[in-house]
Amino acid sequence: MPLQEFTSAPSNLLATPIRNLGLKIAGTRLEPIVAEFRQQLERAGIRRLQPHFYLSTEWGVPFDTISIAIPFYLARPDLTALHAEHHGHVEGFNRADILRYLRHEMGHVVNYGYRLYEDPEWVKQFGAITQPYVEEYRPEPFNRRYVSHLPGWYAQKHPDEDWAETFAVWLTPGLDWRKEYEDRPEALRKLEYCDRTLKALADRDPVVIGQELDEDVGDLAYSLEQYYHASKLGAASFRAGWTDRSGPSSRTSATRK
Ligand SMILES: [Zn+2]
């Protein structure tokens, strides 16, 4: 990709391997937001399950872990601006939006940490975790059987996302979800299940505490220029062009966004 496509970024920044940029959560604007999120969890009664936070290429939780991946470009304002320039939008454009994503990802952490997806009641409310995970899902806008939290009617993507969105709504500070969803009985039943379940788990240690990382920022050998060039080509080229892991590759399918 020609460098002039990024008018705002110096070329040495674009050419540096991402792992050499020294990106961390500590000491950046993400640190107080993560601390605030931990307080939200505490207030919601989630004390035994402490998620692990790390920087990666996008939001997600590797399956069967309690690790939350935060996009690396949120750690520095110039990288956030570069991402906006390239993608046109940023998932986590301000503090409130980052907390919104964290609440969703925490839903996956709770699901995997306590293996809720093995609970017959979970399956009854949300469906089987084994359903194919399709990136190009086709949602039905305003479907009243689902809660609304992230954009894109995201709860309709997969049972795991339906749960994560339901959990995120339940966790939202100051939201009276019973009132908000009183005229949407199916969505409300999911929220009631979530409320019952989290109360029952309050004093239970999680059964899964794995912290394996997927695409940790410290492992990314490719540059920002390569990263944005590959993502512009689309997922198929992304995989075909970088199969040796020396450049940007797609996430393993086991990481749920
Ligand atoms: Zn998700």
Boltz pocket constraint, residues with backbone or C-beta under 6 A from the ligand:
constraints:
  - pocket:
      binder: B
      contacts: [[A, 104], [A, 105], [A, 108], [A, 160], [A, 161], [A, 164], [A, 256], [A, 257]]
      max_distance: 6.0
